[in-house]
């Protein structure tokens, strides 16, 4: 604060005028400058100073002045420009400018659904990878010891799923000449931070978790390419990977870490002709495999909710399929089978395939849903030309809880010794 008896300068008087015109009272100006109120009042009322215009930073505080009005207009225009820029930053811009991928989306390779299939066209195997919830922690003490989940277990389970897919094809398929394998990535690949309890209990923050899963999926897709020769990957975003607290309909895909993960994988494999990606900007992906039409979506946006303790999620799933099937037919995009995740229940239904989860039974399923425990598993199926889906096979991610043995078949009898 300036000395009260210090000599006055024009700069001090100028600042007093600025502060006064900025809305301060004489006493407030005097306190700010460390001068007596009578002295400051004399400056402000002195005729030789009355024509000095306010200048400097204090002008920003003018109440109702023209300058404030102009600056408000500038701020409003800047905000509008930011909104326009944000809206123009489409998924294509992100892919090309940031990730370095072309905006041109590759179409499915011919082997996925040949236009002129031969009489002996091979069945095409498909697997769905979804609802990993990578990074989440399930404490066995909180689920009666039924399940445990962390990053180490997640890595082991993913390896088991991929190895079992290869094993089932090699050991339980009569024709081992499939042109490739189709991989459906159904979202909720990471746990995310959409709930406070997840933020508090996840094993690692989102970014390290994303990088860990990125490396594991590189191994998974590379292993499938080594065995099947060709891999076609279609991916949609879930609800856990979003970077907003509430689910949004606009910009759903590229405000989601699932979408980012898929694009990073595409970037990694861009020099590998064996692996092809289809990552739509919307919530749904349409794929035809051996003439059979699939709609891939995560499952949280079926337009039907509810369920009960008897049929569980079956009600909203079937009602949702009815609504989606009807709306898609009206816009000329009919499908044969809808493929979803989200519900963490493996349900190979006639017109819907519901994937299981890699996480398995958790505290939410136990306390909120009171759902029956289901082992961690993913879905695998085969598509035959002219027949559609001809076989369903769950890919269990863990070994059985206990070894069983004995007779090939036996009859249970009441009160048997």
VOBATI-560717 format. One record per residue (C-alpha): residue in three letters; x, y, z; residue number from 1. Coordinates in pm, 1 decimal. Example, Ala and Ser with C-alpha at 12.3 -4.5 7.8 and 13.67 -1.06 7.14 Angstrom:
<sites>
+-----+----------+----------+----------+-----+
|  aa |        x |        y |        z |   i |
+-----+----------+----------+----------+-----+
| ala |   1230.0 |   -450.0 |    780.0 |   1 |
| ser |   1367.0 |   -106.0 |    714.0 |   2 |
+-----+----------+----------+----------+-----+
</sites>
This chain:
<sites>
+-----+----------+----------+----------+-----+
|  aa |        x |        y |        z |   i |
+-----+----------+----------+----------+-----+
| unk |      0.0 |      0.0 |      0.0 |   1 |
| unk |    134.0 |    346.1 |    -87.3 |   2 |
| unk |    239.5 |    589.0 |    183.1 |   3 |
| unk |    -39.5 |    834.6 |    270.6 |   4 |
| unk |    189.5 |   1136.8 |    243.3 |   5 |
| unk |    365.6 |   1027.1 |    -77.0 |   6 |
| unk |    358.3 |   1282.2 |   -360.8 |   7 |
| unk |     72.3 |   1240.2 |   -604.3 |   8 |
| unk |    135.7 |   1151.8 |   -967.9 |   9 |
| unk |    -85.4 |   1166.5 |  -1272.6 |  10 |
| unk |    -71.8 |    786.6 |  -1286.0 |  11 |
| unk |   -220.8 |    769.0 |   -934.2 |  12 |
| unk |   -494.6 |   1016.2 |  -1023.5 |  13 |
| unk |   -561.4 |    823.4 |  -1347.1 |  14 |
| unk |   -603.5 |    500.1 |  -1149.4 |  15 |
| unk |   -837.4 |    673.1 |   -904.3 |  16 |
| unk |  -1055.9 |    783.8 |  -1195.5 |  17 |
| unk |  -1049.9 |    432.9 |  -1341.6 |  18 |
| unk |  -1153.4 |    275.3 |  -1012.5 |  19 |
| unk |  -1428.2 |    534.5 |   -956.0 |  20 |
| unk |  -1568.6 |    481.7 |  -1307.6 |  21 |
| unk |  -1536.3 |    108.4 |  -1256.1 |  22 |
| unk |  -1797.3 |    126.1 |   -981.0 |  23 |
| unk |  -1601.5 |    190.5 |   -662.6 |  24 |
| unk |  -1710.7 |    450.5 |   -408.1 |  25 |
| unk |  -1474.1 |    729.3 |   -302.5 |  26 |
| unk |  -1400.1 |    543.1 |     22.2 |  27 |
| unk |  -1321.1 |    219.7 |   -165.8 |  28 |
| unk |  -1090.9 |    407.6 |   -404.4 |  29 |
| unk |   -918.3 |    573.5 |   -108.8 |  30 |
| unk |   -867.9 |    237.9 |     63.7 |  31 |
| unk |   -734.3 |     83.7 |   -257.7 |  32 |
| unk |   -481.8 |    363.9 |   -309.1 |  33 |
| unk |   -394.4 |    410.2 |     59.0 |  34 |
| unk |   -491.7 |    778.8 |     51.5 |  35 |
| unk |   -731.3 |    981.7 |    269.3 |  36 |
| unk |  -1085.3 |    994.2 |    138.2 |  37 |
| unk |  -1086.0 |   1374.9 |    137.2 |  38 |
| unk |   -773.2 |   1381.5 |    -78.1 |  39 |
| unk |   -910.8 |   1130.6 |   -326.8 |  40 |
| unk |  -1243.8 |   1312.9 |   -333.4 |  41 |
| unk |  -1059.5 |   1634.6 |   -415.7 |  42 |
| unk |   -886.8 |   1468.9 |   -714.0 |  43 |
| unk |  -1212.0 |   1330.0 |   -846.1 |  44 |
| unk |  -1397.8 |   1661.7 |   -808.1 |  45 |
| unk |  -1116.0 |   1886.7 |   -927.5 |  46 |
| unk |  -1216.4 |   2052.4 |  -1254.1 |  47 |
| unk |   -878.6 |   2001.5 |  -1417.4 |  48 |
| unk |   -917.2 |   1624.3 |  -1377.7 |  49 |
| unk |  -1280.4 |   1584.0 |  -1476.6 |  50 |
| unk |  -1203.5 |   1550.0 |  -1848.2 |  51 |
| unk |   -954.9 |   1263.6 |  -1801.1 |  52 |
| unk |  -1104.1 |    952.5 |  -1959.1 |  53 |
| unk |  -1077.5 |    617.6 |  -1777.1 |  54 |
| unk |   -802.3 |    390.5 |  -1911.3 |  55 |
| unk |   -632.2 |     60.7 |  -1827.3 |  56 |
| unk |   -750.6 |   -272.0 |  -1683.0 |  57 |
| unk |   -998.6 |   -112.5 |  -1447.5 |  58 |
| unk |  -1210.1 |    -18.6 |  -1748.5 |  59 |
| unk |  -1320.6 |   -384.5 |  -1765.7 |  60 |
| unk |  -1528.3 |   -325.8 |  -1453.7 |  61 |
| unk |  -1745.5 |    -49.8 |  -1600.4 |  62 |
| unk |  -2107.4 |   -133.8 |  -1520.7 |  63 |
| unk |  -2327.5 |   -119.8 |  -1824.7 |  64 |
| unk |  -2065.0 |     60.9 |  -2031.8 |  65 |
| unk |  -2026.0 |     20.6 |  -2403.2 |  66 |
| unk |  -1687.8 |   -148.0 |  -2366.6 |  67 |
| unk |  -1830.9 |   -419.7 |  -2144.8 |  68 |
| unk |  -2108.4 |   -472.8 |  -2397.0 |  69 |
| unk |  -1860.5 |   -512.6 |  -2680.1 |  70 |
| unk |  -1643.6 |   -751.7 |  -2481.7 |  71 |
| unk |  -1948.7 |   -960.6 |  -2395.6 |  72 |
| unk |  -2026.8 |   -986.6 |  -2766.5 |  73 |
| unk |  -1670.8 |  -1094.4 |  -2838.3 |  74 |
| unk |  -1689.5 |  -1363.7 |  -2569.0 |  75 |
| unk |  -2021.6 |  -1487.0 |  -2706.9 |  76 |
| unk |  -1879.4 |  -1509.0 |  -3058.0 |  77 |
| unk |  -1572.5 |  -1692.6 |  -2929.8 |  78 |
| unk |  -1798.6 |  -1942.8 |  -2751.6 |  79 |
| unk |  -1998.9 |  -2000.0 |  -3067.8 |  80 |
| unk |  -1682.0 |  -2056.6 |  -3265.8 |  81 |
| unk |  -1562.6 |  -2311.2 |  -3012.3 |  82 |
| unk |  -1895.1 |  -2495.9 |  -3037.2 |  83 |
| unk |  -1878.5 |  -2494.0 |  -3417.8 |  84 |
| unk |  -1519.6 |  -2618.1 |  -3407.0 |  85 |
| unk |  -1613.6 |  -2892.9 |  -3163.3 |  86 |
| unk |  -1905.9 |  -3004.1 |  -3379.0 |  87 |
| unk |  -1684.9 |  -3006.8 |  -3688.0 |  88 |
| unk |  -1430.7 |  -3226.1 |  -3511.8 |  89 |
| unk |  -1597.0 |  -3538.5 |  -3640.2 |  90 |
| unk |  -1480.9 |  -3892.0 |  -3595.9 |  91 |
| unk |  -1330.0 |  -3874.9 |  -3942.8 |  92 |
| unk |  -1128.2 |  -3567.4 |  -3848.0 |  93 |
| unk |  -1001.8 |  -3741.4 |  -3537.3 |  94 |
| unk |   -908.8 |  -4054.9 |  -3729.8 |  95 |
| unk |   -721.8 |  -3861.6 |  -3996.9 |  96 |
| unk |   -568.4 |  -3568.2 |  -3809.9 |  97 |
| unk |   -497.7 |  -3723.1 |  -3471.7 |  98 |
| unk |   -474.1 |  -4099.7 |  -3510.3 |  99 |
| unk |   -347.0 |  -4090.9 |  -3868.1 | 100 |
| unk |   -607.7 |  -4320.4 |  -4024.3 | 101 |
| unk |   -788.2 |  -4257.1 |  -4348.7 | 102 |
| unk |  -1146.0 |  -4130.8 |  -4336.7 | 103 |
| unk |  -1234.5 |  -4392.8 |  -4598.3 | 104 |
| unk |  -1391.9 |  -4687.3 |  -4420.4 | 105 |
| unk |  -1291.5 |  -5026.7 |  -4556.8 | 106 |
| unk |  -1572.2 |  -5256.5 |  -4656.5 | 107 |
| unk |  -1587.9 |  -5613.9 |  -4537.9 | 108 |
| unk |  -1350.6 |  -5837.9 |  -4734.8 | 109 |
| unk |  -1503.4 |  -6079.1 |  -4984.3 | 110 |
| unk |  -1429.1 |  -6383.7 |  -4771.8 | 111 |
| unk |  -1671.2 |  -6265.4 |  -4499.8 | 112 |
| unk |  -1969.7 |  -6297.2 |  -4733.8 | 113 |
| unk |  -1875.5 |  -6406.8 |  -5086.7 | 114 |
| unk |  -2106.4 |  -6283.5 |  -5361.8 | 115 |
| unk |  -2089.0 |  -6612.9 |  -5549.7 | 116 |
| unk |  -2039.8 |  -6883.6 |  -5289.3 | 117 |
| unk |  -1956.7 |  -7230.7 |  -5402.0 | 118 |
| unk |  -2156.4 |  -7538.3 |  -5317.5 | 119 |
| unk |  -1903.6 |  -7637.1 |  -5052.5 | 120 |
| unk |  -1853.5 |  -7293.3 |  -4897.3 | 121 |
| unk |  -1692.7 |  -7323.4 |  -4555.9 | 122 |
| unk |  -1861.4 |  -7220.9 |  -4235.2 | 123 |
| unk |  -1726.7 |  -6894.0 |  -4094.3 | 124 |
| unk |  -1651.8 |  -6888.3 |  -3719.0 | 125 |
| unk |  -1743.7 |  -6576.5 |  -3519.7 | 126 |
| unk |  -1657.3 |  -6472.8 |  -3166.4 | 127 |
| unk |  -1777.7 |  -6181.8 |  -2957.2 | 128 |
| unk |  -1550.7 |  -6000.0 |  -2715.9 | 129 |
| unk |  -1734.8 |  -5758.0 |  -2489.4 | 130 |
| unk |  -1803.1 |  -5653.7 |  -2132.7 | 131 |
| unk |  -1443.7 |  -5703.1 |  -2021.9 | 132 |
| unk |  -1468.2 |  -5421.0 |  -1764.4 | 133 |
| unk |  -1089.4 |  -5416.8 |  -1774.7 | 134 |
| unk |   -948.3 |  -5250.2 |  -1464.8 | 135 |
| unk |  -1243.7 |  -5322.0 |  -1236.2 | 136 |
| unk |  -1184.1 |  -5512.3 |   -914.2 | 137 |
| unk |  -1423.9 |  -5774.2 |   -778.1 | 138 |
| unk |  -1340.7 |  -5863.5 |   -419.4 | 139 |
| unk |  -1420.0 |  -6230.9 |   -355.3 | 140 |
| unk |  -1498.9 |  -6152.3 |      9.2 | 141 |
| unk |  -1788.2 |  -5931.8 |   -108.7 | 142 |
| unk |  -1947.5 |  -6192.3 |   -337.5 | 143 |
| unk |  -1929.7 |  -6493.4 |   -106.6 | 144 |
| unk |  -1613.7 |  -6618.7 |   -276.0 | 145 |
| unk |  -1796.0 |  -6690.1 |   -602.0 | 146 |
| unk |  -1573.7 |  -6473.2 |   -820.9 | 147 |
| unk |  -1259.2 |  -6261.8 |   -819.6 | 148 |
| unk |  -1147.4 |  -6014.2 |  -1082.3 | 149 |
| unk |   -849.4 |  -5785.5 |  -1137.8 | 150 |
| unk |   -605.1 |  -5705.6 |  -1418.0 | 151 |
| unk |   -404.8 |  -6024.9 |  -1371.6 | 152 |
| unk |   -717.3 |  -6240.4 |  -1386.2 | 153 |
| unk |   -851.0 |  -6040.9 |  -1682.4 | 154 |
| unk |   -533.2 |  -6108.9 |  -1879.8 | 155 |
| unk |   -550.4 |  -6480.1 |  -1798.0 | 156 |
| unk |   -916.4 |  -6502.2 |  -1895.3 | 157 |
| unk |   -866.8 |  -6327.2 |  -2227.9 | 158 |
| unk |   -583.7 |  -6564.6 |  -2314.2 | 159 |
| unk |   -805.7 |  -6858.5 |  -2219.7 | 160 |
| unk |  -1091.8 |  -6734.5 |  -2440.6 | 161 |
| unk |   -868.1 |  -6694.5 |  -2745.7 | 162 |
| unk |   -693.7 |  -7027.6 |  -2692.9 | 163 |
| unk |  -1026.9 |  -7206.9 |  -2652.1 | 164 |
| unk |  -1161.7 |  -7051.9 |  -2971.0 | 165 |
| unk |   -862.1 |  -7189.1 |  -3158.6 | 166 |
| unk |   -889.3 |  -7526.3 |  -2980.8 | 167 |
| unk |  -1259.7 |  -7566.0 |  -3062.1 | 168 |
| unk |  -1194.0 |  -7487.9 |  -3425.4 | 169 |
| unk |   -898.4 |  -7725.2 |  -3450.4 | 170 |
| unk |  -1039.3 |  -8016.1 |  -3251.4 | 171 |
| unk |  -1415.6 |  -7993.4 |  -3294.8 | 172 |
| unk |  -1464.9 |  -7870.3 |  -3650.1 | 173 |
| unk |  -1476.4 |  -8116.4 |  -3936.8 | 174 |
| unk |  -1390.0 |  -7863.2 |  -4209.5 | 175 |
| unk |  -1083.3 |  -7664.4 |  -4111.4 | 176 |
| unk |  -1067.7 |  -7447.7 |  -4421.3 | 177 |
| unk |  -1251.8 |  -7137.7 |  -4302.1 | 178 |
| unk |  -1141.0 |  -6826.8 |  -4491.7 | 179 |
| unk |  -1103.3 |  -6636.2 |  -4164.0 | 180 |
| unk |  -1272.8 |  -6545.0 |  -3838.2 | 181 |
| unk |  -1508.6 |  -6254.5 |  -3758.0 | 182 |
| unk |  -1457.9 |  -6074.7 |  -3425.7 | 183 |
| unk |  -1743.7 |  -5870.3 |  -3279.8 | 184 |
| unk |  -1620.3 |  -5611.1 |  -3028.0 | 185 |
| unk |  -1931.4 |  -5519.5 |  -2830.9 | 186 |
| unk |  -1818.9 |  -5244.8 |  -2592.7 | 187 |
| unk |  -1769.5 |  -5199.1 |  -2217.9 | 188 |
| unk |  -1411.9 |  -5303.9 |  -2273.5 | 189 |
| unk |  -1294.1 |  -5100.1 |  -1973.0 | 190 |
| unk |  -1449.6 |  -5033.1 |  -1634.2 | 191 |
| unk |  -1437.5 |  -4654.8 |  -1672.1 | 192 |
| unk |  -1525.6 |  -4383.7 |  -1421.8 | 193 |
| unk |  -1899.6 |  -4342.9 |  -1476.0 | 194 |
| unk |  -1972.1 |  -4423.0 |  -1109.2 | 195 |
| unk |  -1795.8 |  -4288.2 |   -802.7 | 196 |
| unk |  -1750.5 |  -4637.2 |   -660.9 | 197 |
| unk |  -1567.6 |  -4745.3 |   -977.4 | 198 |
| unk |  -1336.1 |  -4445.4 |   -962.9 | 199 |
| unk |  -1256.1 |  -4532.0 |   -601.7 | 200 |
| unk |  -1207.9 |  -4907.0 |   -647.7 | 201 |
| unk |  -1068.6 |  -4956.1 |  -1000.6 | 202 |
| unk |   -722.6 |  -5108.2 |   -994.3 | 203 |
| unk |   -568.5 |  -4831.4 |  -1207.1 | 204 |
| unk |   -685.8 |  -4505.3 |  -1365.4 | 205 |
| unk |   -850.9 |  -4523.7 |  -1706.3 | 206 |
| unk |   -551.4 |  -4440.3 |  -1926.7 | 207 |
| unk |   -311.6 |  -4707.1 |  -1789.0 | 208 |
| unk |   -598.4 |  -4957.6 |  -1803.8 | 209 |
| unk |   -665.4 |  -4867.5 |  -2166.9 | 210 |
| unk |   -298.9 |  -4916.1 |  -2258.1 | 211 |
| unk |   -287.1 |  -5251.3 |  -2080.3 | 212 |
| unk |   -594.0 |  -5375.3 |  -2267.9 | 213 |
| unk |   -457.7 |  -5234.0 |  -2594.1 | 214 |
| unk |   -149.5 |  -5454.1 |  -2563.6 | 215 |
| unk |   -353.7 |  -5762.3 |  -2472.5 | 216 |
| unk |   -589.5 |  -5717.6 |  -2769.0 | 217 |
| unk |   -292.0 |  -5677.7 |  -3001.5 | 218 |
| unk |   -183.6 |  -6022.5 |  -2887.2 | 219 |
| unk |   -539.1 |  -6162.6 |  -2917.1 | 220 |
| unk |   -605.3 |  -6038.1 |  -3272.4 | 221 |
| unk |   -253.4 |  -6129.5 |  -3380.3 | 222 |
| unk |   -298.0 |  -6483.9 |  -3249.1 | 223 |
| unk |   -628.1 |  -6521.3 |  -3435.3 | 224 |
| unk |   -465.1 |  -6391.6 |  -3753.8 | 225 |
| unk |   -182.5 |  -6642.7 |  -3714.8 | 226 |
| unk |   -429.4 |  -6930.8 |  -3689.0 | 227 |
| unk |   -714.7 |  -6828.3 |  -3920.0 | 228 |
| unk |   -520.1 |  -6624.8 |  -4173.1 | 229 |
| unk |   -777.7 |  -6345.2 |  -4189.7 | 230 |
| unk |   -959.6 |  -6152.2 |  -3917.0 | 231 |
| unk |  -1248.3 |  -5912.1 |  -3972.8 | 232 |
| unk |  -1314.6 |  -5690.9 |  -3669.4 | 233 |
| unk |  -1635.1 |  -5489.9 |  -3614.5 | 234 |
| unk |  -1658.5 |  -5272.1 |  -3305.2 | 235 |
| unk |  -1921.4 |  -5060.5 |  -3129.9 | 236 |
| unk |  -1894.2 |  -4859.4 |  -2810.3 | 237 |
| unk |  -2059.8 |  -4951.3 |  -2483.6 | 238 |
| unk |  -2176.9 |  -4734.8 |  -2196.6 | 239 |
| unk |  -1895.5 |  -4786.3 |  -1944.2 | 240 |
| unk |  -1627.6 |  -4640.6 |  -2169.8 | 241 |
| unk |  -1790.1 |  -4300.7 |  -2208.0 | 242 |
| unk |  -1610.8 |  -3989.1 |  -2084.1 | 243 |
| unk |  -1935.0 |  -3818.7 |  -1974.6 | 244 |
| unk |  -2129.9 |  -3885.5 |  -1657.1 | 245 |
| unk |  -2457.4 |  -3939.3 |  -1843.4 | 246 |
| unk |  -2509.3 |  -4138.9 |  -2159.8 | 247 |
| unk |  -2535.1 |  -3912.5 |  -2463.5 | 248 |
| unk |  -2694.1 |  -3974.4 |  -2799.9 | 249 |
| unk |  -2488.5 |  -3718.5 |  -2993.7 | 250 |
| unk |  -2119.3 |  -3797.1 |  -3045.9 | 251 |
| unk |  -2174.3 |  -4128.2 |  -2864.8 | 252 |
| unk |  -1899.6 |  -4314.8 |  -3044.6 | 253 |
| unk |  -1607.7 |  -4077.5 |  -3035.3 | 254 |
| unk |  -1667.2 |  -3956.4 |  -2681.7 | 255 |
| unk |  -1603.3 |  -4313.6 |  -2572.2 | 256 |
| unk |  -1278.8 |  -4492.3 |  -2486.1 | 257 |
| unk |  -1403.2 |  -4807.6 |  -2662.1 | 258 |
| unk |  -1405.0 |  -4620.4 |  -2993.3 | 259 |
| unk |  -1056.1 |  -4484.3 |  -2924.2 | 260 |
| unk |   -930.4 |  -4832.5 |  -2839.1 | 261 |
| unk |  -1066.7 |  -4979.5 |  -3162.8 | 262 |
| unk |   -909.4 |  -4704.7 |  -3371.8 | 263 |
| unk |   -574.4 |  -4750.1 |  -3200.9 | 264 |
| unk |   -594.3 |  -5120.6 |  -3281.9 | 265 |
| unk |   -675.2 |  -5039.8 |  -3644.2 | 266 |
| unk |   -375.9 |  -4806.5 |  -3652.7 | 267 |
| unk |   -153.3 |  -5080.5 |  -3512.4 | 268 |
| unk |   -265.8 |  -5335.8 |  -3771.2 | 269 |
| unk |   -284.9 |  -5097.9 |  -4069.0 | 270 |
| unk |     23.6 |  -5261.3 |  -4227.8 | 271 |
| unk |   -110.2 |  -5613.0 |  -4163.0 | 272 |
| unk |   -335.0 |  -5711.6 |  -4453.7 | 273 |
| unk |   -473.2 |  -6005.9 |  -4258.4 | 274 |
| unk |   -670.2 |  -5784.4 |  -4015.5 | 275 |
| unk |   -952.0 |  -5556.3 |  -4136.6 | 276 |
| unk |  -1160.0 |  -5323.1 |  -3920.4 | 277 |
| unk |  -1508.0 |  -5177.3 |  -3941.7 | 278 |
| unk |  -1565.5 |  -4912.7 |  -3671.8 | 279 |
| unk |  -1885.3 |  -4714.9 |  -3735.5 | 280 |
| unk |  -1935.5 |  -4365.6 |  -3596.9 | 281 |
| unk |  -2280.5 |  -4459.9 |  -3468.5 | 282 |
| unk |  -2403.1 |  -4704.5 |  -3206.7 | 283 |
| unk |  -2474.2 |  -4993.4 |  -3447.1 | 284 |
| unk |  -2276.4 |  -5196.9 |  -3697.1 | 285 |
| unk |  -2430.9 |  -5397.2 |  -3982.2 | 286 |
| unk |  -2235.9 |  -5699.0 |  -4103.3 | 287 |
| unk |  -2325.7 |  -5982.0 |  -4339.2 | 288 |
| unk |  -2144.5 |  -6311.4 |  -4279.8 | 289 |
| unk |  -2198.5 |  -6591.8 |  -4531.2 | 290 |
| unk |  -2523.9 |  -6425.4 |  -4636.4 | 291 |
| unk |  -2650.9 |  -6391.9 |  -4277.2 | 292 |
| unk |  -2721.1 |  -6033.3 |  -4165.0 | 293 |
| unk |  -2610.0 |  -5922.1 |  -3818.3 | 294 |
| unk |  -2681.6 |  -5603.2 |  -3626.7 | 295 |
| unk |  -2412.5 |  -5544.2 |  -3362.9 | 296 |
| unk |  -2493.5 |  -5300.6 |  -3082.5 | 297 |
| unk |  -2392.0 |  -5286.4 |  -2718.3 | 298 |
| unk |  -2741.3 |  -5340.8 |  -2579.8 | 299 |
| unk |  -2797.9 |  -5045.2 |  -2350.2 | 300 |
| unk |  -3001.9 |  -4864.2 |  -2616.4 | 301 |
| unk |  -3264.4 |  -5118.9 |  -2717.9 | 302 |
| unk |  -3552.1 |  -4888.9 |  -2625.0 | 303 |
| unk |  -3686.1 |  -5135.7 |  -2367.5 | 304 |
| unk |  -3615.1 |  -5163.0 |  -1997.5 | 305 |
| unk |  -3733.2 |  -5356.5 |  -1698.2 | 306 |
| unk |  -3719.9 |  -5725.3 |  -1623.6 | 307 |
| unk |  -3815.6 |  -5928.5 |  -1319.7 | 308 |
| unk |  -3692.6 |  -6197.2 |  -1089.2 | 309 |
| unk |  -3838.9 |  -6477.1 |  -1299.9 | 310 |
| unk |  -3727.3 |  -6410.4 |  -1655.7 | 311 |
| unk |  -3451.9 |  -6163.7 |  -1566.8 | 312 |
| unk |  -3322.3 |  -5968.8 |  -1864.1 | 313 |
| unk |  -3504.6 |  -6184.4 |  -2117.7 | 314 |
| unk |  -3809.2 |  -5956.3 |  -2125.5 | 315 |
| unk |  -3635.0 |  -5628.6 |  -2215.5 | 316 |
| unk |  -3402.8 |  -5808.5 |  -2455.5 | 317 |
| unk |  -3686.9 |  -5964.2 |  -2656.9 | 318 |
| unk |  -3896.8 |  -5646.9 |  -2644.5 | 319 |
| unk |  -3592.7 |  -5447.5 |  -2751.3 | 320 |
| unk |  -3521.9 |  -5679.7 |  -3042.0 | 321 |
| unk |  -3883.5 |  -5644.8 |  -3154.6 | 322 |
| unk |  -3863.9 |  -5264.3 |  -3148.8 | 323 |
| unk |  -3522.2 |  -5245.0 |  -3315.9 | 324 |
| unk |  -3614.5 |  -5504.6 |  -3576.9 | 325 |
| unk |  -3932.9 |  -5317.9 |  -3662.9 | 326 |
| unk |  -3766.1 |  -4975.5 |  -3687.6 | 327 |
| unk |  -3471.7 |  -5104.1 |  -3891.3 | 328 |
| unk |  -3702.7 |  -5281.2 |  -4136.0 | 329 |
| unk |  -3891.5 |  -4957.1 |  -4193.6 | 330 |
| unk |  -3573.3 |  -4775.8 |  -4294.9 | 331 |
| unk |  -3459.8 |  -5057.0 |  -4522.9 | 332 |
| unk |  -3198.4 |  -5212.8 |  -4292.0 | 333 |
| unk |  -3344.3 |  -5548.3 |  -4185.9 | 334 |
| unk |  -3129.1 |  -5803.0 |  -4007.1 | 335 |
| unk |  -3145.9 |  -6170.5 |  -3918.2 | 336 |
| unk |  -2971.5 |  -6174.5 |  -3581.3 | 337 |
| unk |  -2896.7 |  -5900.4 |  -3331.2 | 338 |
| unk |  -2572.5 |  -5938.0 |  -3133.4 | 339 |
| unk |  -2548.6 |  -5757.5 |  -2798.8 | 340 |
| unk |  -2359.3 |  -5754.7 |  -2471.0 | 341 |
| unk |  -2443.1 |  -5536.0 |  -2168.5 | 342 |
| unk |  -2650.3 |  -5790.8 |  -1977.1 | 343 |
| unk |  -2360.1 |  -6017.4 |  -1874.0 | 344 |
| unk |  -2564.5 |  -6328.6 |  -1951.4 | 345 |
| unk |  -2479.6 |  -6572.6 |  -2227.0 | 346 |
| unk |  -2807.8 |  -6627.7 |  -2415.4 | 347 |
| unk |  -2788.8 |  -6781.4 |  -2765.1 | 348 |
| unk |  -3148.6 |  -6714.4 |  -2866.0 | 349 |
| unk |  -3305.3 |  -6780.9 |  -3208.5 | 350 |
| unk |  -3291.0 |  -6415.2 |  -3319.2 | 351 |
| unk |  -3056.7 |  -6260.4 |  -3060.1 | 352 |
| unk |  -2712.0 |  -6351.5 |  -2932.3 | 353 |
| unk |  -2643.4 |  -6206.6 |  -2587.5 | 354 |
| unk |  -2280.4 |  -6223.9 |  -2483.7 | 355 |
| unk |  -2153.2 |  -6306.6 |  -2139.3 | 356 |
| unk |  -1884.6 |  -6105.2 |  -1962.6 | 357 |
| unk |  -1517.4 |  -6146.6 |  -1890.7 | 358 |
| unk |  -1560.5 |  -5990.3 |  -1547.3 | 359 |
| unk |  -1813.1 |  -6244.8 |  -1424.7 | 360 |
| unk |  -2031.5 |  -6220.1 |  -1116.1 | 361 |
| unk |  -1988.8 |  -5899.2 |   -917.4 | 362 |
| unk |  -2127.8 |  -5697.7 |   -628.1 | 363 |
| unk |  -2388.7 |  -5523.5 |   -845.3 | 364 |
| unk |  -2527.2 |  -5852.4 |   -980.5 | 365 |
| unk |  -2542.0 |  -5992.2 |   -628.9 | 366 |
| unk |  -2686.2 |  -5697.7 |   -434.5 | 367 |
| unk |  -2887.2 |  -5499.1 |   -689.2 | 368 |
| unk |  -3003.4 |  -5763.8 |   -935.0 | 369 |
| unk |  -2995.7 |  -6070.5 |   -711.5 | 370 |
| unk |  -2903.9 |  -6252.0 |  -1031.0 | 371 |
| unk |  -2786.8 |  -6610.6 |  -1046.9 | 372 |
| unk |  -2406.7 |  -6636.7 |  -1072.2 | 373 |
| unk |  -2272.7 |  -6696.8 |  -1421.5 | 374 |
| unk |  -1917.2 |  -6796.4 |  -1497.7 | 375 |
| unk |  -1708.0 |  -6559.7 |  -1705.7 | 376 |
| unk |  -1756.0 |  -6651.1 |  -2071.9 | 377 |
| unk |  -1774.5 |  -6516.7 |  -2425.6 | 378 |
| unk |  -1981.0 |  -6628.1 |  -2725.1 | 379 |
| unk |  -1868.2 |  -6820.1 |  -3033.1 | 380 |
| unk |  -2081.6 |  -6936.7 |  -3324.4 | 381 |
| unk |  -2053.2 |  -7064.3 |  -3681.8 | 382 |
| unk |  -2236.6 |  -6928.4 |  -3987.8 | 383 |
| unk |  -2307.8 |  -7154.8 |  -4285.0 | 384 |
| unk |  -2399.8 |  -7034.3 |  -4632.1 | 385 |
| unk |  -2771.6 |  -7081.8 |  -4689.0 | 386 |
| unk |  -2845.9 |  -7188.3 |  -4330.7 | 387 |
| unk |  -2732.3 |  -6901.6 |  -4111.6 | 388 |
| unk |  -2610.1 |  -6985.5 |  -3762.5 | 389 |
| unk |  -2559.7 |  -7357.3 |  -3732.6 | 390 |
| unk |  -2375.2 |  -7385.5 |  -3402.4 | 391 |
| unk |  -2331.1 |  -7197.5 |  -3074.5 | 392 |
| unk |  -2043.0 |  -7255.2 |  -2833.1 | 393 |
| unk |  -1963.9 |  -7066.5 |  -2510.0 | 394 |
| unk |  -1598.4 |  -6989.2 |  -2449.5 | 395 |
| unk |  -1547.3 |  -7035.6 |  -2077.0 | 396 |
| unk |  -1276.0 |  -6811.6 |  -1937.8 | 397 |
| unk |  -1203.0 |  -7014.8 |  -1624.4 | 398 |
| unk |  -1158.7 |  -7377.2 |  -1534.3 | 399 |
| unk |  -1452.0 |  -7551.4 |  -1362.0 | 400 |
| unk |  -1476.1 |  -7470.8 |   -991.4 | 401 |
| unk |  -1435.9 |  -7837.2 |   -902.7 | 402 |
| unk |  -1327.1 |  -8146.7 |  -1087.4 | 403 |
| unk |  -1603.7 |  -8396.3 |  -1163.5 | 404 |
| unk |  -1569.3 |  -8756.1 |  -1262.2 | 405 |
| unk |  -1738.2 |  -9089.6 |  -1242.1 | 406 |
| unk |  -1975.6 |  -9258.5 |  -1479.4 | 407 |
| unk |  -2049.4 |  -9133.2 |  -1827.5 | 408 |
| unk |  -2417.4 |  -9112.9 |  -1732.1 | 409 |
| unk |  -2609.3 |  -9207.7 |  -1423.9 | 410 |
| unk |  -2966.4 |  -9197.4 |  -1293.6 | 411 |
| unk |  -3045.1 |  -9004.7 |   -978.0 | 412 |
| unk |  -3269.4 |  -9192.3 |   -739.0 | 413 |
| unk |  -3438.5 |  -9050.0 |   -433.5 | 414 |
| unk |  -3302.5 |  -9191.5 |   -107.7 | 415 |
| unk |  -3030.4 |  -9375.8 |   -301.4 | 416 |
| unk |  -2767.0 |  -9525.9 |    -77.3 | 417 |
+-----+----------+----------+----------+-----+
</sites>
